[in-house]
Amino acid sequence: MRIAIKNNSVQEESQIKQELFKKLQKTPINNHQHTSMHITALLITIQLFSTHR
């Protein structure tokens, strides 16, 4: 996480985090698991490609 110097941007950042959290809460568990699986698969693919070079 990046630390904001100005008071304003700190407030903005926390607001963004809160909104993200709300979105996550609204997302069905099934869908959330699917998304995290996608991210994991992407990370594995990236690792495989970088090791083959």
JOVENPE-V505961 format. One record per pair of residues at least 6 apart in sequence whose ideal C-beta (glycine too) atoms are under 6 Angstrom apart, sorted by sequence separation. I is the first residue (numbers start at 1). J is the second residue. D is the distance in whole Angstrom. If there is no record, write none. Layout:
# JOVENPE-V505961
I|J|D + I|J|D
This chain:
# JOVENPE-V505961
4|10|5 + 4|13|6
